Amino acid sequence: MTRILAISGSLRAESFNTALVNALQPFAPEGMQIEVYKGLDELPHFNQDLEANPPASVVRLREAIAEADGLIITTPEYNRSLPGVLKNALDWASRPYARGVLAGKSIVAMSASPGVQGGIRALIQLKTLLRDLNNFVVSGPEISVPEVHTRLGVEADVQHVLTDPATAGMVTHVLAGLQDAIDNNAGELVARPLGAWAASTA
Ligand SMILES: Cc1cc2nc3c(=O)[nH]c(=O)nc-3n(C[C@H](O)[C@H](O)[C@H](O)COP(=O)(O)O)c2cc1C
């Protein structure tokens, strides 16, 4: 089984991004299990003074990422950028420098917005940030979902479903790409020079 941790960058109870990650499982390849991370609101503001002895919520985040074979991260766009809560989580997960749990992961990044641009500016920033953290970020069709409120439905009054066939098709392709990247250790290959350098300085 391939274990994927999905992180939504929104704390909002009715978040479209959280609804989107909750609707992804039906489009995952066989054997891929997507678990949605729920602790984003528990993370304190990043403080480098706490790095040596991080709070329990940070330890839980790092363990969840470390145990996952790959990640899916969806982001809203706030003022043409990433929401602070998501950047904060990525800052925690990136440390200690060169030894953070994010390095070496294969990742799918997505954005969603009720607006017509789909949060593409936040998505570009997210992908740039992740690549600089020595990850393999899956390419392929850009999953920047515009007018997201028209592309999600609700089933049995609780479960969100992805109703837009075009978005569903793209999601299917990038999740297959994520499985392929994990099977071929793409993340590990990207992170290898950094890991070797970190080991040489230990
Ligand atoms: C502070 C703030 C700034 C926003 N800036 C943008 C923006 O730059 N681009 C955009 O498409 N939507 C913007 N929005 C609207 C969000 O896309 C919308 O609130 C969306 O539903 C948030 O994602 P969520 O549903 O996952 O919580 C902004 C919303 C807030 C609260």
PDBQT file of the ligand as one rigid body, heavy atoms in Angstrom, charges set to zero:
ROOT
HETATM    1  C1  LIG A 301      -7.471  37.252   3.104  1.00  0.00    +0.000 C 
HETATM    2  C2  LIG A 301      -8.043  36.698   1.811  1.00  0.00    +0.000 A 
HETATM    3  C3  LIG A 301      -7.405  36.972   0.632  1.00  0.00    +0.000 A 
HETATM    4  C4  LIG A 301      -7.867  36.395  -0.567  1.00  0.00    +0.000 A 
HETATM    5  N1  LIG A 301      -7.168  36.602  -1.715  1.00  0.00    +0.000 NA
HETATM    6  C5  LIG A 301      -7.510  35.898  -2.836  1.00  0.00    +0.000 A 
HETATM    7  C6  LIG A 301      -6.677  35.927  -4.002  1.00  0.00    +0.000 A 
HETATM    8  O1  LIG A 301      -5.651  36.581  -4.050  1.00  0.00    +0.000 OA
HETATM    9  N2  LIG A 301      -7.051  35.164  -5.067  1.00  0.00    +0.000 N 
HETATM   10  C7  LIG A 301      -8.184  34.371  -5.038  1.00  0.00    +0.000 A 
HETATM   11  O2  LIG A 301      -8.460  33.692  -6.021  1.00  0.00    +0.000 OA
HETATM   12  N3  LIG A 301      -8.994  34.354  -3.946  1.00  0.00    +0.000 NA
HETATM   13  C8  LIG A 301      -8.688  35.076  -2.858  1.00  0.00    +0.000 A 
HETATM   14  N4  LIG A 301      -9.465  35.013  -1.729  1.00  0.00    +0.000 N 
HETATM   15  C9  LIG A 301     -10.703  34.247  -1.771  1.00  0.00    +0.000 C 
HETATM   16  C10 LIG A 301     -10.419  32.773  -1.470  1.00  0.00    +0.000 C 
HETATM   17  O3  LIG A 301     -10.043  32.138  -2.675  1.00  0.00    +0.000 OA
HETATM   18  C11 LIG A 301     -11.688  32.129  -0.916  1.00  0.00    +0.000 C 
HETATM   19  O4  LIG A 301     -12.022  32.710   0.322  1.00  0.00    +0.000 OA
HETATM   20  C12 LIG A 301     -11.528  30.629  -0.804  1.00  0.00    +0.000 C 
HETATM   21  O5  LIG A 301     -12.781  30.053  -0.519  1.00  0.00    +0.000 OA
HETATM   22  C13 LIG A 301     -10.501  30.252   0.279  1.00  0.00    +0.000 C 
HETATM   23  O6  LIG A 301     -10.187  28.873   0.222  1.00  0.00    +0.000 OA
HETATM   24  P1  LIG A 301     -10.959  27.793   1.098  1.00  0.00    +0.000 P 
HETATM   25  O7  LIG A 301     -12.381  27.708   0.552  1.00  0.00    +0.000 OA
HETATM   26  O8  LIG A 301     -10.221  26.518   0.882  1.00  0.00    +0.000 OA
HETATM   27  O9  LIG A 301     -10.965  28.258   2.529  1.00  0.00    +0.000 OA
HETATM   28  C14 LIG A 301      -9.036  35.600  -0.538  1.00  0.00    +0.000 A 
HETATM   29  C15 LIG A 301      -9.673  35.351   0.678  1.00  0.00    +0.000 A 
HETATM   30  C16 LIG A 301      -9.191  35.880   1.843  1.00  0.00    +0.000 A 
HETATM   31  C17 LIG A 301      -9.881  35.545   3.158  1.00  0.00    +0.000 C 
ENDROOT
TORSDOF 0
